């Protein structure tokens, strides 16, 4: 607990100076087409694959919750040089090709200007809106990190206790309300492989019809995946919170949020009001996008999101 408190205090002291350099329309003078290029690529991807919203949400979360929102997750591993992508929790992260295409077009329109970290934040924001979620503004000016080390990756897993999840989010400056909002919002359009929720299938409290349905699906070979939100799996909305309350949550952490004393009231309020969820989700996404940001002369603006500029 002491280490988490220390991390939170460090976050409070260091973040304000970095955040002061983030601003709305940061690329207005230097790359006024940045927003339209990003929106167009994301929209084209969403039309062919609406699950890209879940992919980008997961990508941003997995990036920001390691060394901050610095696009360190995007670095490709090389022989003798593993990266964050090399770790188990990041093995199923996808959507990199969308970021690559955005970066390719931006490097033609305004080379060396738009960071990969900002691309991830803006692309995720646009994908959320396309999936029926809230529209919100994002301050930009992030720069790309110079480190991508597997040893830094320590992400919350699907069976993490609520108390441990609260601590993990608090270490990043996020509140309990932020935690419930982000987990629910991300899982409203997400999916999970059967091998990752076997513990939940053995829970007698789980809705019987859903349990039977999932067991049948999971008999198939090659570890199939299932939607986390059984009602509106491609829409960013509050439906999953009602599913949590009815013991129809697929993941252990989702089920626990609905019944833990620290979080059940928040789950209940979101289950009753989609407008409240949308408001809080927009706020939490904006806040998450500021974790550990690099600004000013820190870091770099990568020419290729998968490789550090110096090639190391």
Phi, psi and omega in degrees: 000322180298320181293323179293319178298318179297318178297319180295318179295320178297318177302315183296324182282323187272327187294317185306319181293323178289318181295330181297337181268352171279143181208158174290146178056038181304324184267007180309307182285330189259335181201073188294343180271359185305310183298317182290323178296314180298314182298320181293315180296317180295318180298318178297319179293319181296323179297324181271338183207090181296347178284358179295335177299312179298320182297315182289322176301315180293320179300313182295317179300312183293332177283307186295329185273012176252276178251018181103174183281076187233013179062022178294333179295334186283345183292128179284142173288153176229164178306123181077003182221077179292161179226183179302329178299338186286345187276156180305312181300336182259000184299328183258006174293136181220180181101004182300328182295332177291315178297320179300316182293320177299313181298319179302313181291322179292326179291337174282316184286318183206080187299139174071020185251311188264126182284155175294326179297319177291324178300314180300314182296314183287321179295319178295316178303315180293322180294323177299315179297318179297331180271017177087005179277184183288153172263135180209158180270150179230131172285142181237177185123009176294152173240161186273141182286166182247014183222137172212095189238125179305331182294341180280344187279117177214074187266147177299135180266174185291344181250011182299136176296153181302317182299319179290325177294319177301317180295319181297319179288322179298326179296341177258011179080018183255141182277173176298320178298317176302316183300309181298319181297312183289319178296311180296316180296316178294321181281349179294338179234012185266176174219167183212144178285147183304324183296343185263358178225029178299327179299325181289327180293338179266008180271113182296343180282343183294142177311127189295318183293320178292320180301315180296319179298315182291320178299321179295316179297319186283355174288339181294152180286171174068027172050069181296165178246157180227158178288144176281329177253112185282348184263308183227072190291347179245013182239130175279098181210189186269004186302324184296333181290325173293323177296321177301315182294331182268016180060033177250020174282136181280318182271146179301316182297323179295317178297316183295327180301326184285343187234355176282140183300331183280343188230344187297328178293323178292316177302315180298317181294322179288324179298329182273340187218108176291327180295321177295315179301314182300318180297311183290326180293318177300315180295318182291324178293318177300317182292316180299324182292355179255000182297123172056030184292148173257135181220180177065239180258003179289151177063215182204174170250104185293143174278332177227122187296343183269352188221136172296148184301326180275002176075007184284000000 
